[in-house]
Amino acid sequence: MDQDTLTVIAAVTGLVSAVAGGFAALAAFLSAGTAKDAARHAETVERRGLIRDVLSVAQNVVAETIRVDDLANQLKQEYRTLATFSGNNGGRRPQLFIADVESKHQGINPLQQEALKITDEKDSLRASTEEELTNLLTKLDV
């Protein structure tokens, strides 16, 4: 082969390599855009899941506090009934037990109010940061 043929082959090979490199660069650019869109979508899905978890835990807290309200009322009634049947109706001990139940029952009211506020104001959760949502979830998931 003469020198001119080798030069033409090298030039054509270089041109084909340049075109292939251009296609590779274009593919990388498109892939990066797709990856960015996928990451954005994953972030949105994760945020929705976090909001759903916060709302679910808040609803569970409300349900549990309603059960605690009922149990506290039943317990106070049972202490009164026990005092009546034991002949200790005006005694100090049943009053102490009932006061203890009431004081413990008052401790759940702030948590119940906060959970009710969260479930009532669902739209405000969308404006919250992920850190705020995580803090709410941690606070309610006791």
C-alpha positions as a printed NumPy array, in Angstrom:
array([[  0.   ,   0.   ,   0.   ],
       [  1.213,   3.385,  -0.759],
       [  1.404,   6.295,   1.645],
       [ -1.666,   8.13 ,   0.247],
       [ -3.953,   5.121,   0.804],
       [ -2.779,   4.738,   4.405],
       [ -3.386,   8.44 ,   5.013],
       [ -6.927,   8.201,   3.593],
       [ -7.68 ,   5.121,   5.718],
       [ -6.372,   6.892,   8.824],
       [ -8.423,  10.006,   8.022],
       [-11.617,   7.983,   7.459],
       [-11.005,   6.027,  10.661],
       [-10.488,   9.275,  12.561],
       [-13.68 ,  10.751,  11.079],
       [-15.698,   7.648,  11.983],
       [-14.245,   7.783,  15.502],
       [-15.177,  11.466,  15.814],
       [-18.756,  10.763,  14.683],
       [-19.   ,   7.825,  17.119],
       [-17.639,  10.055,  19.89 ],
       [-20.271,  12.658,  19.045],
       [-23.022,  10.043,  19.275],
       [-21.589,   8.844,  22.578],
       [-21.553,  12.405,  23.925],
       [-25.161,  12.943,  22.793],
       [-26.214,   9.673,  24.42 ],
       [-24.47 ,  10.668,  27.661],
       [-26.188,  14.071,  27.59 ],
       [-29.615,  12.489,  27.071],
       [-28.895,   9.9  ,  29.736],
       [-27.956,  12.608,  32.225],
       [-31.225,  14.414,  31.536],
       [-33.188,  11.218,  32.019],
       [-31.312,  10.474,  35.231],
       [-32.075,  13.945,  36.515],
       [-35.783,  13.487,  35.741],
       [-35.755,  10.081,  37.431],
       [-34.082,  11.532,  40.523],
       [-36.627,  14.346,  40.678],
       [-39.469,  11.834,  40.357],
       [-37.966,   9.612,  43.064],
       [-37.684,  12.617,  45.367],
       [-41.33 ,  13.507,  44.746],
       [-42.436,   9.944,  45.445],
       [-40.358,   9.83 ,  48.62 ],
       [-41.841,  13.131,  49.811],
       [-45.389,  11.894,  49.163],
       [-44.584,   8.748,  51.129],
       [-43.275,  10.818,  54.028],
       [-46.427,  12.972,  54.034],
       [-48.557,   9.818,  53.92 ],
       [-46.612,   8.375,  56.867],
       [-47.07 ,  11.565,  58.899],
       [-50.818,  11.584,  58.229],
       [-51.127,   7.886,  59.015],
       [-49.287,   8.234,  62.315],
       [-51.353,  11.316,  63.208],
       [-54.572,   9.412,  62.549],
       [-53.298,   6.5  ,  64.632],
       [-52.492,   8.892,  67.474],
       [-56.012,  10.33 ,  67.326],
       [-57.512,   6.828,  67.364],
       [-55.348,   5.75 ,  70.299],
       [-56.118,   8.867,  72.323],
       [-59.836,   8.25 ,  71.802],
       [-59.319,   4.71 ,  73.128],
       [-57.367,   6.099,  76.078],
       [-60.193,   8.566,  76.783],
       [-62.652,   5.697,  76.883],
       [-60.408,   3.544,  79.052],
       [-59.77 ,   6.399,  81.472],
       [-63.499,   7.011,  81.851],
       [-64.125,   3.291,  82.376],
       [-61.322,   3.086,  84.923],
       [-62.651,   6.057,  86.89 ],
       [-66.127,   4.523,  86.866],
       [-64.749,   1.182,  88.042],
       [-62.865,   2.872,  90.907],
       [-66.096,   4.582,  91.956],
       [-67.988,   1.289,  91.75 ],
       [-65.28 ,  -0.505,  93.729],
       [-65.372,   2.183,  96.39 ],
       [-69.146,   1.905,  96.631],
       [-69.15 ,  -1.889,  96.947],
       [-66.247,  -1.938,  99.397],
       [-67.942,   0.588, 101.657],
       [-65.191,   3.126, 101.082],
       [-67.339,   5.54 ,  99.089],
       [-66.132,   8.734, 100.739],
       [-62.616,   7.474, 101.364],
       [-59.408,   9.166, 100.334],
       [-57.846,   6.227,  98.475],
       [-60.442,   6.003,  95.621],
       [-60.167,   9.759,  95.154],
       [-56.377,   9.458,  94.858],
       [-56.716,   6.701,  92.254],
       [-59.212,   8.751,  90.25 ],
       [-57.015,  11.855,  90.488],
       [-54.033,   9.805,  89.297],
       [-55.997,   8.555,  86.282],
       [-57.114,  12.111,  85.471],
       [-53.583,  13.513,  85.713],
       [-52.22 ,  10.827,  83.402],
       [-55.154,  11.333,  81.057],
       [-54.406,  15.06 ,  80.8  ],
       [-50.921,  14.209,  79.523],
       [-52.281,  12.893,  76.225],
       [-54.354,  15.976,  75.373],
       [-51.502,  18.041,  73.839],
       [-50.463,  15.141,  71.637],
       [-54.068,  14.55 ,  70.596],
       [-54.536,  18.243,  69.752],
       [-51.386,  18.308,  67.649],
       [-52.401,  15.143,  65.793],
       [-55.855,  16.606,  65.122],
       [-54.28 ,  19.801,  63.849],
       [-52.076,  17.822,  61.45 ],
       [-54.973,  15.773,  60.096],
       [-57.106,  18.894,  59.67 ],
       [-54.387,  20.894,  57.889],
       [-53.167,  18.343,  55.36 ],
       [-52.367,  20.99 ,  52.753],
       [-49.853,  22.709,  55.015],
       [-47.757,  19.532,  55.005],
       [-46.996,  19.994,  51.312],
       [-45.251,  23.269,  52.091],
       [-43.186,  21.729,  54.902],
       [-39.588,  20.738,  54.421],
       [-38.516,  17.116,  54.658],
       [-36.793,  17.876,  57.945],
       [-40.007,  19.297,  59.411],
       [-41.962,  16.266,  58.2  ],
       [-39.397,  13.92 ,  59.718],
       [-39.527,  15.82 ,  63.024],
       [-43.338,  15.567,  63.044],
       [-43.151,  11.863,  62.335],
       [-40.639,  11.348,  65.13 ],
       [-42.678,  13.433,  67.555],
       [-45.923,  11.581,  66.871],
       [-44.509,   8.07 ,  66.564],
       [-43.944,   7.654,  70.271]])
